[in-house]
Amino acid sequence: MCKKLIHLVSFVLMVSQACNAIEVARWDFEETSGTTATDQSGLYVATLGGSDTLDVNGRFGSGIDFGGDDGAVVDAAGSEAFRFTEDFTIALWVKSDVEFAAHTRFIDISATTGGLQDSYRLFTHSGDNTDNFKFMSRQDGSNTQNIHTRDMPAGTWIMLVLRHDLDGDVTMNVLQDGDSVDTAFVAANSESWPTAGPIVHAEGELKLGRKVEGGRKFDGQMDALAFYDEVLTDDQVARIFHTSGSLEYPLASVPDPADGAILEATWVNLAWRTGDYAVSHDLYFGTGLDDVNDGAEGAFVGNLAETSGILGLPGFHYPDGLVPGTTYYWRVDEVNDADPNSPWKGPVWSFSIPPKNAYNLDPVDGARFVDPNVGLAWTGGFGAKLHHIYFGDNFDDVNDGTGDTYKGALADPAYTPGTLELDKTYYWRIDEFDGAGMNKGSVQNFQTFPEVQIAITDPNLVGWWKLDEGLGSVAVVDSSGYGRHGNVIGDSQWIDGYDGDALAFDGVGYIQMKDYKGVLGMHAFSVSIWLKTSTIAIQELIWWGTQSGGQRVEFRIHSNGHIRMGNGSGQVEGLTDVTDGQWHHVTVTVAENATNSSSHIRIYIDGEDDTLESTDEDAFDITSGLDLTIGWRPSQGDRAIHGSIDDVRIFDKVLTQTEVEQIMRIDLLLAWKPGPANGSTPDIENATPLIWSPGDMASQHDIYFGTDKDAVKEADTSTADIYRARQSGTSYMPPEGVEWGGGPYYWRIDENNTDGTVTKGRVWSFSVTDFILIDDFEAYDANDNQIWYAWHDGLGYGAPGVDPYFAGNGTGAAVGDETTASYTEETIVNGG
């Protein structure tokens, strides 16, 4: 049905070819900063509240992150446009950071006081169905409720669509990221009920992520929110699933095979959804991403009239067939010679044809610290019918298939060799039979977990993962003596850490302990970790317990970059943003019988108390559940860390601040607290001298300095130019100085101890800026440290002859005065 709302005609933004539906408003949330988000028409502004931010990854580009606080509000005047009396459609994407609670609000427009004057709301259901999408509307004092039955998992992008046909049905869709959405899929996913009638107007504002009068707040991300003045067709819903809500889309879309697909064939029939204005289609195809993206001559297949193209068969391009073990790239440019905007360059898509050999072998070649009860697994090669496996402890035997290394032909790509010896190297090979011949695989190797015998020296230290295992390791050793070792899951990289090695994660890897459930019940505990990240997003550092509120430990970075410690029912937060790309030591302590209150929970950043004072009476009662994880939230499979982690410790007691400072140092004999800070970029006035704090037994200090990291790391006292001096003081000025914009510079302090030993120091680094920072203005406020007072600009203060006194300079400036609404300028005063 395509009916117009007369009072919205002036807000026409763009028109669909299939049904002349009008976008009343569409928010892409691409601002990435600030506290307001404007829709594509420029007419409607959503104002964020609380800790809501616009700098998170959305379903398309950036999105809005609701911290479970105040939500966003569209101004009351603009809200008039969203009080539909006839047909309309609402579509939005959401991803929850937590399990959905009953009646969690996504969209709410109603009278300020709620009640039976509500217009409509989109939210979650209740009871056992809190993960179901619900729509409620009010008609003349009664209400109608409709509920879609598809579950909405937390941590997954979900598209919610509500279509309201005044003369027909209310239709709802719940579509997930990863669905193969086309018109037929939308139709099969639709659930409908008869429309109850027109929705009564109300005077309230449009609220996003919260109930009108507060509460029922959404904790998660939202993206691509759009309102339309017509009932979209199934085809249009499929379209906006792929186009961030826009009904107008000139590009080719919905590729088949899907982008990134694995194709088990040596030919392909490429297909796509045509752009809105296309008359013909330029197809590009090849094995080089750059060639296809740049439209290189060899990549051009031709201009096609149809929205499909066959390749890899006789009589077509690539007549000899596509090659197994190859990734192919393709692109479709939409062409209409009558339109000056033509052609419309399409995105580059890809698909891969598997190799004939086994691939995705697990453990990976060269893996170390492998569980002795490991199961071998792989993905079968292209066309494989049987998998012939060879396994043993001698490379030549496995390579030649001699001895007893042949273990048989398997139908499934998995093999369990039984319990293996500790600290031993094993070899294995998979040959794939495809019905026509045998494809011999290469020999792989792995080393099992070493024999670990570590004495318990501190009974309160119940877990200590130094993360020094290094390249190839797929497990981590517990150095506490309790034997709580862990596995490295997913993609990660061993790197140089704060102390020794560290693990770097890119959002898909984590560490999972083997049957260790963490400190349980209402027992006191402390957790410490070295971390480095520049990603501002919710990132789980350490998690254990169950999914139920109050019964789990959530130690994480929040979306504002601050540290949070909570139990799923509340939290205590830190004051400092730790997402500056520098190494930070973070410790949290939780008292016995704790609640989510700062009187029971303290947060330390780099040894300093960083706790935001707060009170929340939700108690900790941690229950044994999922294994403890580092860098990931296992209950929902999300919140993985994007950054590096080093030296993780768990204690079953509350640490004192002095103990926190000692743990932060790791080795008390090392020089520590370097200035400039490790990895920092000071200006030239603050780059020197080099300063540090001495190790606990140091009597003198050997200084190494240079611009070659490896040279500084490996140098000794005989290394000319790098070794500088032995001295008793803890400050050093390089005689050659440092350069403006120079670096990176590397330096090291070895401690000569009172017992005659030498403790080799860590390598630190810094670079020098090509500017001098006058004032970063971060310390000013509207109270006792005001800008105009510090800069002697504008108002005067004090009495003549009595310090402090300033007569004023007559500019009239009052920025920072406590009587003004803001203590900084909000516009550019003097551009340039």
Buried (B, 14 or more C-beta within 10 A) or exposed (E): EEBBBEEBEEBBBBEBEEBBBBBBBBBBBBBEEEEEBBBBBEBBBBBBBBBBBBBBBBBBEBBBBBBBBBBBBBBEEBBEBBBBBBBBBBBBBBBBBBBBBEBBBBBBBBBEEBEBBBBBBBBBBBEEBBBBBBBBBBBEEEEBEBBBEBBBBBBBBBBBBBBBBBEBBBBBBBBBEEBEBBBEBBBEBBBBBEBBEBBBBBBBBBBBBBBBBEEBBBBBBBBBBBBBBBBBBBBBBBBBBBBBBBBBBBBBBBBBBBEEBEBEBBBBBBBBBBBBBBBBBBBBBBBBEEBBBEBEEEBBBEEBEEBEBBBBBEEBBBEEBBBBEEEBBBBBBBBBEEBEEBBBBBEBBBBBBBBBBBBEBBBEEEBBBBBBEBEBBBBBBBBBEBBBBBBBBBEEBBBEBEEEBBBEEBEEBEBEBEEBEEEBBBBBBBBBBBEEEEBBBEBBBBBBBBEBEEEEEEEBBBBBBBBBBEEBBBBBBBBBBBEBBBBBBBEBEBBBBBBBBBBBBBBEBBBBBBEBBBBBEBBBBBBBBBBBBEBBBBBBBBBBBBBBBBBBBBBBBBBBBBBBBBBBBBBBBBBBBBBBEBBBBBBBBBBEEBBBBBEBBBBBBBBEBBBBEBEBEBBBBBBEBBBBBBBBBBBBEBBBBBBBBBBBBBBBBBBEBEBBBBBBBBBEBBBBBBBBBBBBBBBBEBBBEBEBBBBBBBEBBBBBBBBEBEBBBEBEEEEEEBBBEEEEEBEBEBEEEBEEEBBEBBBBBBBBBEEEEBBBBBBBBBBBBEEEEEEEEEEBEBEEEBBBBEBEBBBEEEEEEEEEEBEBBEEEBBBBBEEEEEBEEEEEEEEE
